[in-house]
């Protein structure tokens, strides 16, 4: 019952490093497109959030089955991109999760673990 998505999010560019963030963004999109073509990942989406008073300004949602995500997230290229991101973005976060049919599987697990209360 592994995960099938990873969210890579950030709040904003560090002041004075916006140009570096823009350049890295373009390189990262090319990198993900290459990983998609090589079938290392299934797909990805880019989301920029409207101002909402919170810490999350945008994210990439990257999708692949659990074993491929494990491999993808352990590559030197991924680790290098994430290390670079921490040098020009604020509040970088990487979170694994589930989508699609995996949500129903997790809900079934969760529901099955709810203690039965006898009245």
C-alpha positions, 0 to 999 in steps of 0.5 A, a space after each residue: 500500500 505504497 504512495 503514488 505521488 510526491 508533492 514538491 512545494 515552496 512558499 516563494 523565492 528568497 528575496 534577491 534570488 528570483 532570477 535563479 529560481 526562474 532559471 532553475 524552474 525551467 531546468 526542473 521542468 525539462 528534467 521532469 519531462 525527460 523523466 516522463 519520456 523515460 517512463 521514470 515517472 507517469 506524469 506531473 502537474 505544476 500548480 501556482 497558488 493565488 495569495 491566501 495567507 498561507 505558506 504554500 505558494 506553489 508545487 509540483 505534483 509528480 505521479 508514479 507507482 511507489 517503487 518507481 517513486 522510490 527509485 526516482 527520489 533516490 537519484 543523484 539528479 533529484 537530490 541535486 535539484 532539491 538541494 539547489 531548490 533549498 538555496 533559492 526557495 523558502 519553505 521547501 517541502 517534499 511530501 509523499 501521498 496517494 491519489 486515484 484508487 489509492 485514496 479508496 484503499 487508504 480510506 478503507 484501511 482508515 475505516 477498518 481501524 476505527 474502534 467499534 464502540 458498544 453502547 
